[in-house]
Amino acid sequence: MEYNEKWALITGASAGIGATFARSYAAKGANIILTARREDRLKALAVELEKAHGVKTRVIAADLANPAAPQMIFDALQAEGTPVDILVNNAGFGMPGSYTENDWTAHRAFLELMLVSYAQMTRHFLPGMLARDYGRIIHVASLAGLVPGAAGHTLYAPSKAFLISFAQSLAAECAGTGVRASALCPGFTYSEFHDVNATRGLVSQLPKYMFMEAEPVVEGAIDAVEKGQAVYVPGRWNKFVAWLSRTLPRSLSEQMVKNQSKRFRKKHA
């Protein structure tokens, strides 16, 4: 897979899976548009990619929890005539604790980032992809979206389930065109995610076989969208969990998730 002269836009690109997507696509020849809140990290990553792979980069600092951010990003790229051939919707975070521990302002911002920004960014850039008869859209969802919801992080699993169905619908709508869409559904992946939401101590107690490095997760996702795979679950353990959730009676699956979630979900303060 080579992407010379293609432009890849990656949200949440300052660290973790997002930064890994940027490095992977740049290594394959794509020019990279990086967006996230931390502009200093984006600029450092842009310099790294340019030196390592000779690609072009563009940095747009934006907080996608801000309703105006997707339009701002789209307008900036339109103004300079930069097409988006590959869209990786990756920005996200988790809110530990029970639903009532956070006020509605926090929940609204969460939904704006985790649902609305994905839908709006896709709506902005999909028409151009269809017109050029080429496009790749990857939503970074989660294994959590394929299993029953658990106590704590209350909106996280539902938001990821939405992204999975969204990717499946896009894949169906774009069938027969040069545009492909896929939902990446990783399980536990080594990144800053658990440091940011203050659950590092809890998840560190889990068996190491439940975790994956970001690189194989990303490489698998890129391969999956090229193959037209609408939903991709990386890793044997994660595939087993997804299969088990589909196979077991719903009530039993729910009980298993409930029991396991006590090990890695932050308890009420």
C-alpha positions in Angstrom: 0.0 0.0 0.0 1.5 3.3 -1.1 -0.2 6.7 -0.8 2.1 9.0 -2.6 0.5 12.5 -3.1 -2.5 11.4 -1.0 -3.4 13.5 2.1 -4.3 11.9 5.3 -6.1 13.9 8.0 -5.8 12.4 11.5 -7.6 13.8 14.5 -6.3 13.3 18.0 -2.8 13.0 16.4 -0.7 14.3 19.3 -0.1 10.9 20.9 -1.1 7.2 21.1 -3.0 5.6 18.2 -3.4 8.9 16.4 0.3 9.6 16.3 0.9 6.0 15.2 -1.5 6.4 12.3 0.4 9.5 11.3 3.7 7.7 11.3 2.3 4.7 9.5 0.7 6.7 6.7 3.7 8.9 6.3 6.0 5.9 6.0 3.7 4.7 3.2 4.1 8.1 1.4 1.0 10.0 2.4 1.2 13.7 3.2 -0.2 14.3 6.7 -2.6 16.7 8.3 -2.4 16.6 12.1 -5.0 18.0 14.4 -5.4 17.9 18.1 -5.3 20.4 21.0 -1.6 20.3 21.8 0.0 22.3 19.0 3.5 21.9 20.3 3.3 18.1 20.0 1.8 18.3 16.6 4.6 20.5 15.4 7.2 18.2 16.8 5.5 15.2 15.1 5.3 17.1 11.8 9.0 17.8 11.8 9.7 14.2 12.6 7.6 13.0 9.7 9.0 15.4 7.2 12.6 14.4 8.1 12.0 10.7 8.3 9.8 10.3 5.2 10.1 13.5 3.1 6.3 14.0 3.1 4.4 17.3 3.4 2.6 18.1 6.7 0.0 20.5 7.9 -0.8 21.3 11.5 -4.2 22.6 12.6 -4.6 23.0 16.4 -8.2 22.4 17.3 -10.4 21.0 20.1 -13.1 18.9 18.5 -15.2 19.1 21.6 -15.8 22.7 20.4 -18.8 22.6 17.9 -17.0 25.1 15.7 -13.9 23.0 15.2 -14.9 20.7 12.3 -16.1 23.6 10.2 -12.9 25.5 11.0 -10.7 22.6 9.9 -12.7 22.1 6.7 -12.7 25.8 5.8 -8.9 26.0 6.4 -8.2 23.1 4.1 -10.6 24.2 1.4 -9.1 27.7 1.4 -5.7 26.3 0.5 -7.0 23.6 -1.8 -5.8 20.7 0.2 -7.9 17.5 -0.5 -8.5 14.9 2.2 -8.1 11.5 0.7 -7.9 9.6 4.0 -9.8 10.6 7.2 -8.9 9.0 10.5 -11.4 10.0 13.1 -9.5 9.2 16.3 -9.9 12.0 18.8 -11.4 10.9 22.1 -11.2 10.4 25.8 -13.0 8.7 28.6 -14.7 10.0 31.7 -14.2 7.7 34.7 -16.8 7.2 37.4 -20.5 6.9 37.4 -22.8 9.0 35.1 -23.8 11.4 37.9 -20.2 12.2 38.9 -19.9 14.5 35.9 -22.2 17.4 35.1 -24.1 17.8 31.8 -21.6 20.3 30.5 -18.9 17.6 30.6 -21.2 15.0 29.1 -22.2 17.4 26.3 -18.6 18.1 25.4 -17.9 14.3 25.5 -20.7 13.7 23.0 -19.6 16.6 20.8 -16.2 15.1 20.5 -17.0 11.4 20.4 -20.1 11.5 18.2 -20.8 14.8 16.5 -17.3 15.6 15.4 -16.9 12.2 13.8 -20.2 12.7 11.9 -19.5 16.2 10.9 -15.9 15.6 9.8 -17.1 12.7 7.6 -19.9 14.9 6.2 -17.5 17.6 5.2 -14.9 15.4 3.5 -16.9 12.5 2.1 -18.3 14.5 -0.9 -14.8 15.3 -2.1 -13.8 11.6 -1.8 -16.8 10.5 -3.8 -16.1 13.2 -6.5 -12.5 12.0 -6.8 -13.6 8.3 -6.6 -11.1 7.6 -3.9 -11.3 7.8 -0.1 -10.6 6.0 3.1 -12.4 6.7 6.3 -11.4 5.0 9.6 -13.4 5.6 12.8 -11.4 4.6 15.9 -14.1 2.8 17.9 -13.4 0.2 20.5 -14.0 -3.4 21.6 -16.3 -1.8 24.2 -18.7 -1.0 21.4 -19.2 -4.7 20.6 -19.9 -5.9 24.1 -22.5 -5.0 26.7 -22.1 -1.7 28.5 -20.4 -1.6 31.9 -20.8 0.5 35.0 -18.5 3.6 34.8 -17.4 5.4 31.7 -21.1 5.4 31.1 -21.3 7.0 27.6 -18.0 5.5 26.3 -19.3 2.1 25.1 -22.5 3.6 23.6 -20.5 6.2 21.7 -18.2 3.5 20.3 -21.2 1.3 19.3 -22.5 4.3 17.3 -19.2 4.6 15.4 -19.3 0.9 14.5 -22.8 1.2 13.0 -21.9 4.5 11.4 -18.9 2.9 9.6 -21.0 -0.1 8.5 -23.6 2.3 7.0 -20.9 4.3 5.3 -19.3 1.2 3.8 -22.7 0.1 2.5 -23.5 3.5 1.0 -20.1 3.8 -0.7 -20.1 0.2 -2.1 -19.2 0.4 -5.8 -17.3 3.6 -5.4 -13.6 4.1 -4.6 -14.4 5.1 -1.1 -14.1 2.6 1.8 -15.0 3.0 5.5 -14.1 0.9 8.5 -14.4 0.9 12.3 -11.3 0.0 14.2 -12.2 -1.8 17.5 -9.1 -2.2 19.6 -9.1 -3.5 23.2 -6.6 -2.3 25.7 -3.8 -0.5 23.8 -0.6 1.0 25.3 -1.1 4.8 25.1 -1.7 7.8 27.3 -5.4 7.1 27.4 -5.4 5.6 30.8 -3.1 8.2 32.2 -5.4 11.0 31.1 -8.5 9.4 32.7 -6.6 8.4 35.9 -7.2 4.7 35.5 -3.6 3.6 34.8 -3.2 2.0 38.3 -6.3 -0.1 37.7 -5.6 -1.3 34.2 -2.0 -2.1 35.1 -3.3 -4.9 37.2 -4.8 -6.7 34.1 -2.9 -9.5 32.4 -0.4 -8.3 29.8 -2.0 -10.6 27.1 -5.0 -8.2 27.1 -2.9 -5.3 25.9 -1.5 -4.6 22.4 1.1 -2.1 21.2 -0.3 0.7 19.0 1.7 -0.3 15.8 0.0 -3.6 15.0 -3.4 -2.2 15.9 -2.9 0.6 13.3 -1.3 -1.5 10.6 -4.2 -4.0 10.9 -6.7 -1.1 10.6 -5.0 0.3 7.5 -5.0 -3.2 5.9 -8.7 -3.8 6.9 -10.0 -0.6 5.3 -8.1 -1.4 2.1 -9.8 -4.8 2.0 -13.2 -3.2 2.5 -13.6 -4.7 6.0 -16.2 -2.6 7.7 -15.4 -3.7 11.2 -11.9 -4.7 12.3 -11.0 -6.1 15.7 -7.2 -6.5 16.2 -5.5 -9.2 18.3 -6.5 -12.8 19.1 -7.7 -11.9 22.6 -9.9 -9.1 21.4 -11.3 -11.3 18.6 -12.1 -14.0 21.1 -13.9 -11.5 23.4 -16.0 -10.1 20.5 -16.9 -13.6 19.4 -17.8 -14.6 22.9 -20.1 -11.6 23.3 -21.9 -12.5 20.0 -22.2 -16.2 20.9 -23.3 -16.2 24.6 -26.8 -15.4 25.7 -27.1 -11.6 26.3 -27.8 -12.0 30.0 -24.6 -14.1 30.5 -22.5 -11.7 28.5 -23.8 -8.8 30.5 -23.0 -10.5 33.8 -19.4 -11.3 32.6 -18.8 -7.7 31.6 -20.2 -6.5 35.0 -17.9 -8.8 36.9 -14.8 -7.9 34.8 -15.5 -4.2 34.8 -14.9 -4.0 38.6 -11.3 -4.7 37.9 -10.5 -1.8 35.6 -13.3 0.8 36.1 -12.8 3.7 38.5 -15.2 3.4 41.4 -17.3 6.2 42.7 -15.4 8.7 44.8 
